[in-house]
Amino acid sequence: MRTIITGITGQLGQALKHVFVERDFDVLDTPRWDVRDHTIVQAISDCYPDLVIHAAAMTNVDGCAKDPDEAFKVNAFGTQNVAHACMRCNAQLVYISTNEVFNGQATEPYTEDAEPQPINPYGSSKRAGEQMAARYLRTGLYVVRTAWVFGGGHMFPEKIVAAADKHGQLRVVTDEVSNPTYIFDLATAIADLVETQAFGLYHLTNEGYCSRFEYAQEVLRLSGRGHIPVEPITLADYSRPSAVPPFSALANTKGTALGLKLRSWQEAIAEHIRSKNFS
């Protein structure tokens, strides 16, 4: 299957490329397109792909809050361009979305049928991207929401270890809750999903959920830093440009029905810590 991955040089893009090449997908070596530029419609169409995985995005939540216009240019109108291209060349599309399309007021993980209600520019722009994709593609569309992705670079585990080593103590919020998701488990699940040809909306995360506080504690324990004190604080104590949904854990109900169930977040974190060999 001829495949284009937008954002292929990014962390998720690289993980997707690795997994899809291993599955013998023909991943095309394309230029670094700017999804905001409408010329990408013709550029993608001219490649005649069978599948486009749209991983390019503005994912810095606080950056989106500081520049919401840019967030919408990339995440909403960039997705419109990619979806338009897929419609023109009859390609399937995988659109990567986020847990932040929800307002975080739930008490149980959000199912795929839950009503989105984003509370920040990042979530709003990604929700708009979902709608743009659905407007252009009545079939051949996978929307994959995920959460708290790690494993591709200097992400939450690395930041926690670095802060612990620098300061000898940490302050981490207890009332922000979601699913830590290992980037390679996510990429594998997306490859498995594409092979089912069961189009639709999916929540793909590692199994289970936790607070940022619990996440940090597990990272410290597994990296040999369990002695580092961690002070629990609340979102109200932690000033940042963007509001975040307090409880945005996702429930993987539709993927599980297809046999696509990711391992627990604790198992995934343990593998990542072993691979990083934090000293």
N, C-alpha and C positions, 0 to 999 in steps of 0.2 A: 504494500500500500504506500503510495507516494505521499509523504508527510512533510508538512512545514510546521516548525515550532517558532512562534514569535517569541522574542525575548530569550532566544536560545543561549545567549551568553550569560544570562542571569543564573542564580542559584537553582531555581526550579527548572529552568530551561536546560541546564546542564544535566540534572538528574533525569529529566525526561529523555534527553538525547541518549544517555547511556542505556536506559532501560529499553527504549524503542529500537535502538540499533541492535541490542542483544536479541530482540524478538524478530530480527530480520525485516523490520520496516525500512523502507527506502527514505531515510531522512535527508531532505534536500539541503545542500549547503547554500543558503541564501544570504544576501547582504543584510546588514543591520538596518532594517527598515524603521522609519519613524511612523508609528501607527497613526499619529495625528495628521499626517500628510495624506490627502485623498488619493495621491498617485499610487498608494499601496494597493488600492483596489485593482488597478490594471496589472501591477507587478505580481501580485499573488495569482490573479487569473491567468496570466501568461505562463505560469509554472504548471498549470493543470494538476494541482494536488488532489488526492482522494480525501485527505484529512488535514485539517489545520488545528493545531493545539495552540490556543491563544493564552500564552503565559506572560506576555509583556503587560506590565501594569505599573502604576505609581502606587507602591505599597506602604510608603512611609506615612503612618496614620497622622502623626503630628505635622508632617510636611503638607499633607492634604488639607489639614485644618488651616495652615498658614496661607495656602494658595489653592483655594477650592476651584478656581477657574481652571488651573492647570490640571487638577485632579479629574475634572470632567472632560477636559480635552483628551487626556490619555485614556482614562478608564471607561468613559461613556462613548465619546465620539470616535476614539480609536477603535473601540469594539464595533461600533457601527461600520467603520471602514472594512474591518476584517470580515464581519458577517456579510456585508454587501459583496465582497470578493467571493466568499464561499457560495453565495446564491448564484453569482454569475457563472462560476465554473462547476457548480453542482458538487461541491466538496462538503464533507461532514465537518462539523466544528465542535471542539471541546473548549468551553469558556471556563476559566478558573475564577471562581468567586470566593466569597468570604463569610465567616460567621458574623461579621460586623454589619450585615444587612438587617440584623435584629436589634431591638431596643434594649435587650438585656434584663427585662423585667420578669422573665419566666422563672419558674422554680424547678422545672424539669427540662432536659435537653430538647432543643427545637427539632421537630421532625421536618421533613421536606415540604409538608403541607402547611406549615405554620406561616402566618402572614408577616412578610418583611415590614419593618418599620425602623429604618436606620436613624441614628441620632448624631452622626458626624459626617463630614464631607467625604471621607473615604468610603464609608458604608453606602452613602447616597450615590456616589459615583459608580460604585461596583453594582449596586442594584439597578441603576440606569443602564449599565452595560448588559446585565441579564435581559432587561426589557428590549434593548436594541437588538440583541442577538435573536430573541424570540420573534421580533417583528419581521426580520428578514428570512428566518429559517423556520418554516412550519414543520419540517422534518429534518432529520440528520443533525440534530443539535443535542449535545450533552452539556449541561451546566453542572459544574462540580464545585460545591462550596467546601472549603476546608478552614482550618483554624490553627493559629499559633505554630506555624511551620518552623522547624529547626533542622539543622544538619548540613546546611549548604555553605556555611561561612561563619562570620562573627555574629551569631544570633543569641537568643536568650541564655542558653547554657554557657556559652563563651563569655558573655557579658557578666554573668553571675560569678564565674570563676575569677575573672579579671578583677572585679570589684572586691571580691573576698580577699584576694591576694594583696590588693592595694590598701584596703582600709581595715582589714581584720575583723570587720563586722558589717552587717547589712540591715537595711530597712526595706521590707517587701510587703506589698498590699495583700490583704487576705480576702477582699471582697470583689476581686476580678477573677472570674472563673471561666474556663473553657477547656478545649482538648489540645494538649501538645501533640503535634503531628510530625513524624519523621519524614523528611523530604523524599527519601528513597522508597519508603513504604507507600507514600502518596503517588509517586510516579509509577510504581508497580501496579497499584490499584487502578490508576487511569488506563494503563495498558490493558489490564484485564477487562475493564469496562468496555473499552473500544472493541475488543474482540467479541463481546456479547452482541453488539449491534442493537442493544436495548437503549434507545435514545430516551432522554428525559433529564430530570433534576435529581441530583444525588448529593448527599452529605458524606464525604470521605475523610475521616480522621482516624487516628489511632483510638482504640477502645478506651473508654473511661474519661474522666475529667477531673480537674483539680484547680485550686487557686494558684495564683502566682507565688504565694508564700509556700505552699506545699511543693510546687514545682522547683523552687529554689532550694528547698531543703533536700529534695531528692537528688538534685544535681550536686550539691555539696557533699552529701553522704557518699554517692557513687564515685566522686572524684577524690575521696580521701580528705575532705574538708568538713566533715560532720561536726567538728568542734567549733567551727565559726559561728558565733552568735547571730541569730536573725531576729530582728524586732518586728513583730506584726504591726502594720499600719493599715489605714483605709485609703480608698481613693481620694477622699476628702483631704487627706494629709499630704497627698502627692500631687503637686501642681504640674500641669502639662497643658499644652495648647489645645488638645482635643479631648472631648468627652469620649468615654468608652463604655460599651454596654457591660454592666456588672456581671451578668450571668449569660454567656453566649455559647454554652456548650451545645454541640450538634449531635443529633441522634442519627445514626446510619441505619435507617430502616429499609430503604429501597435497595441499597447496595447489598445489605445482608440477605435480602430475599433472593438475590442473584448469586449468593455465595461469596460476595466480596466483603469480607470482614477483616479489618486490620487488627494486628496484635495490640496488646495493651500499651498505653503510653509509657508505663514503667519499663517494660521490656525494651521498647524502642530507645528510650533514654539510656538504658544500660548499655545497649550495643553502641550507641553514639559515643558515650563516654569512653568505652573500651577502644574505639577506633581513634579517638583523639589523643589517648594516652596522656591525659593531664598529669603533670608532675607536681 
